[in-house]
Every structure is written in C-alpha cells, then in structure tokens.
C-alpha cells in the first residue's frame, strides 16, 4: 500500500537538511537541535512504511481495515511534515551559504522562525506517531487488552470513591433524585473506545482544513471522538495517556521509563563509570568539559531516563599532590583555586542555553569547585581520564606508569583508568584575554569532543528536545562532610527504597571520595519537591 508522497522523497529531504547542517563549521546549537529533530522524522516515517508493507503482505487491506481507513489522515500529516521540512531547508541553505558575519546576523533574524518550525515539526511528528500507535494497536489487536486494563482501573477508582463518599453519608449529588447509575459493562466501553479510535483514523481533512496553517491535533480528535462515545473525562484522560505511553514504546523501544520498576531502576542506578577531566591547571578546559558533561547527563536523564555515568570530576596535572610532586618535573602549583569567572561565563552561555533550574544547580556547584591535582588512587577509581591538551595526556601516562610500579601487587589497580586525548587545545592566552570568537571555538571544540566520546564509549544518543521537554526533571544537592552517607548501609537502602517507592523518583548518591557527596533525584516534576524534602529531612 502506498501513502501518497514517496517515503524516499521525504527521506531524501531529511538527509539533505541533516547533511547541510553537519557540514556547517561550528553550527550553532539551534541548527544542531534542528538536525536532531529532523532525524526523528526518518524513524517515524520508516515505521509507517513498515506497517503499510505488513498490511500489503497480508493481501492488502480492505476498505474497512484500519490501514486503509488511516490513509487520508496519515497522508495529510505527512504532507504537513514535508511542508515544514521544505521551509526549514530554505533557512538552512541560506545560512550555509552566508559568511561568518552574515551567519551571525542571519541567525538572529531567523531564530524565531527556526524555533516555530521546530515546534511545528515536533507536534506533527507527535500527531503522526499517535496515528501509527493506534493503527499498530488495531492491526495487532494489542490495544484491546490495554484499553480494558485502563478502564478497569478507572472503574475500581470510581468504586473506591463511591465507598468513601458513602462512608461520610454522601450518596449522590445534591439535588439529584433516584438511584445512582449502574456501573457500565467494561467490554461495552472497550468496544466504544475502539470504534472511536477507528473514527479518528478515518477522519479525512476537508479542503478548508488542508489550507489552514496549523492543522488540528490528533489528540483533540481523540478527545472529541471519545467524548461523543459517552466516556467520562477520567476515562478519556486515561486512554489518551495509555496511547502516549504506547507511542513512546513503539518509536523508542530502547527507552525504559524511569518509574517503571526493576527495569528502570537497573538502567538508572547501575554505575556506568567515573570520568576524570584533566588539563594543566584545572582552571579552564577541564572546568568547561566537566560542566558540559554534567549538563548532558541531566539533559539525557530528563528526556530518556538514562543516567549516563556515575560521577565526573576535574583535575590538573600541574597542581601539586604528594604523588604528582614525586614524579613530575616542577615547580607544580598549589591547588584550591576557584574557577575563573570568564570560564564559567563561557560554558554558561546565554540564559536560554540549557535554561533550567538544573543548569543553575550545576553552575553553582562548579563555582564552588577548587583546583586539585592527580593522586595515585584516581587511576584505580576512575574508568576514564579525558585530556584536552597533549601535555596533560603525556603527564598522565608518566603518572600511570609510576602508579603501576607502586601498586604492582594490588589487584584493585589491575584495570587502571583509560587515558584518552579528546583534543589538543593550546591556550594562546588567559581566557580573559581571548576574544569572543576564540572563546566560542574553545567551547565548541570541547563540546564536540565530549559528544564524540559519549557516543563512542557510552553509546549516547542525542536526546530529542530541550532539557525541559522530557517527562522527568532532576534535582541535585550536596551533602556536607558532617552528613556523608555510608552507601553500604542496609538501613540506608531500606530508607531510600521507602522514598523511591513513595515518590516514584530515582535517587543516586556518589561515593564520598572528595570533600562532599552529591545527591541526584530524577522523577516527575510534581514528585520532586516531596522526594527532596524527605531526603533533606533525613540526611541534609
């Protein structure tokens, strides 16, 4: 079965936009976000094509089949996506052909247009995904048991409410007369929901709708059809929520909901590595890299529920420790210096860049950081040591060799940290003396290296959307030395389990190898304040 505009034509358009953006040197964040959004179009349309092919293999759908019924609605959504992509392409191509000065000027003038198109495309993808979810559920008969389960839960909740009101002497609404309405048979409601969803698939856009700039949302169609089918408001909300969950599982099967029990807990709480970021003096390159790694970790957690790595810290090879002073040529500097204001300003960017309470928590914590050097235990504890200049890379190899000699009989040092030269960035002057362009190149080079490392080593995939667009939020706070938590405590495990169960939030606490201990809580926005309150009441 064919869905009008060829899939190959659309994919060619998406590939052209993504390729153009990738080929733009130092493309701004707005364009890179746009490329990620466009990439999600490909997977959604390929899924639609697979369903169409599956229907064709069965001998082709009849006029009453869901697949045939959905053709007009899906074609309409796909047409809208193509129109949006075409508008995007015009902006991206114009940006590509401009000079550096013209790019900056053009980006300022086109930023609102890019933002509008990004939002529009996001909504159009969501609409098409919802249609695909309904179509897939009806074709595979997977929706019926899910709808039945949802409605049964709603009936149980309604029954509990009635008993609660009856217990206080309220049996019916004031002013009503006669007996209460008998509870409706669940199978009958399931049939009406399926009929309503079939109607959503059959809805054919009118000529006037086709000409509108903003096409109607599929969710609104679902609400209307379910309301006309006589479902209650709570039943409608429950069904729509269920369809949304199925849509995420269908289009992103690799993601696990952070609040879905053992699977989510294993994925979120399992330690996936310690990262040490290293330069010479732990004042510029390593601070920028550490901060950006923290941004990306929280961004990824908020959108996908995945906690990328356990801990990230930074250090400098030319900061004196007992270990480094013995094995590196001096003189080495004393540590305990706070990050320079210009460094924090460089990675903080504009207010809109990762704009969130999470960003402010991270910046405030990094601002309290004090420069430190390399100790021998770092090679045992950390999984990765990321270097951003050749001198730091070479010095780490010297220290690693001395560490191996010193602890040759200790099995805990048998698998030392991997030392990786992410990029060789030589600062020509103090960051305060660099011009805006030089600072931007420095930051973007570090960010590009980190994203390449995360993708290659940790299997990271760029999240689709901004830090505030995911189903979760993250709150972090630091426990002072007097409140350090012993992580091997059975009593602690029991208390954390109670808080996790009560709030459906995931709690991560770092080992106390430095002065303080970091607590990170990820969960639904409305549940975070309670989780934070319970944890601080117990530990802070």
PEWO-V705265 format. One record per backbone hydrogen bond with DSSP energy under -0.5 kcal/mol. NH is the residue of the N-H (numbers start at 1). CO is the residue of the C=O. If there is no record, write none. Layout:
nh: (NH,NH)
co: (CO,CO)
//
This chain:
nh: (4,10,11,12,13,14,15,16,17,18,19,20,21,22,23,24,25,27,31,32,33,34,35,36,37,38,39,40,40,41,41,42,43,44,45,46,47,48,49,50,51,52,53,54,55,56,57,58,59,60,65,69,70,71,73,74,75,76,77,78,79,80,81,82,83,84,85,86,87,88,89,90,91,92,93,94,95,96,97,98,103,104,105,106,107,108,109,110,111,114,115,116,117,118,119,120,121,122,123,124,125,126,127,128,129,130,131,132,133,134,135,136,137,138,139,140,141,142,143,145,146,147,148,149,150,151,152,153,154,155,156,157,158,159,160,161,162,163,164,165,166,167,168,168,169,170,171,176,189,190,191,192,193,194,195,196,197,198,199,200,201,202,203,203,205,210,211,212,212,215,221,222,223,224,225,226,227,228,229,230,231,236,237,238,239,240,241,242,243,244,245,246,247,248,249,250,251,252,255,260,265,266,267,268,269,270,275,276,277,278,279,288,289,290,291,292,293,294,295,296,297,298,299,300,301,302,303,304,305,305,306,308,310,311,313,315,316,317,318,319,320,320,324,325,326,326,327,327,328,333,336,339,340,344,345,346,347,348,349,353,354,355,360,361,362,363,364,365,366,367,368,368,369,371,374,378,379,380,380,381,382,383,384,385,386,387,387,388,393,394,395,396,397,398,399,400,401,402,403,404,405,406,407,408,410,411,413,414,416,417,418,419,420,420,422,422,423,425,425,426,427,428,433,434,434,439,440,441,442,443,444,445,446,447,448,449,450,451,452,453,454,455,456,457,458,458,459,460,465,469,472,473,475,477,479,483,484,487,489,493,494,495,496,497,498,499,500,501,502,503,504,506,508,510,513,514,517,519,520,521,522,523,527,528,529,531,532,533,534,535,536,537,538,539,540)
co: (2,6,7,8,9,10,11,12,13,14,15,16,17,18,19,21,23,24,28,28,29,30,31,32,33,34,35,36,37,37,38,38,39,40,41,42,43,44,45,46,47,48,49,50,51,52,53,54,56,55,62,65,66,68,201,70,71,72,73,74,75,76,77,78,79,80,81,82,83,84,85,86,87,88,89,90,91,92,93,95,99,100,101,102,103,104,105,106,107,110,111,112,113,114,115,116,117,118,119,120,121,122,123,124,125,126,127,128,129,130,131,132,133,134,135,136,137,137,137,141,142,143,144,145,146,147,148,149,150,151,152,153,154,155,156,157,158,159,160,161,162,163,164,165,166,165,169,173,185,186,187,188,189,190,191,192,193,194,195,196,197,198,199,200,203,206,207,208,209,213,217,218,219,220,221,222,223,224,225,227,226,232,233,234,235,236,237,238,239,240,241,242,243,244,245,246,247,248,252,257,261,262,263,264,265,266,311,384,313,386,315,284,285,286,287,288,289,290,291,292,293,294,295,296,297,298,299,300,300,301,300,306,273,273,275,277,372,279,280,316,318,333,374,321,322,323,323,324,324,318,371,369,283,340,341,342,343,344,345,350,352,352,356,357,358,359,360,361,362,363,364,365,366,337,319,375,376,376,377,377,378,274,274,418,276,385,420,278,389,390,391,392,393,394,395,396,397,398,399,400,401,402,403,405,407,409,410,411,414,379,383,417,385,418,387,420,387,388,423,424,425,426,430,430,431,435,436,437,438,439,440,441,442,443,444,445,446,447,448,449,450,451,452,453,453,454,455,454,463,466,302,523,521,519,517,480,481,485,486,489,490,491,492,493,494,495,496,497,498,499,500,522,520,518,511,516,479,477,508,475,506,473,524,524,525,527,528,529,530,531,532,533,534,535,535)
//
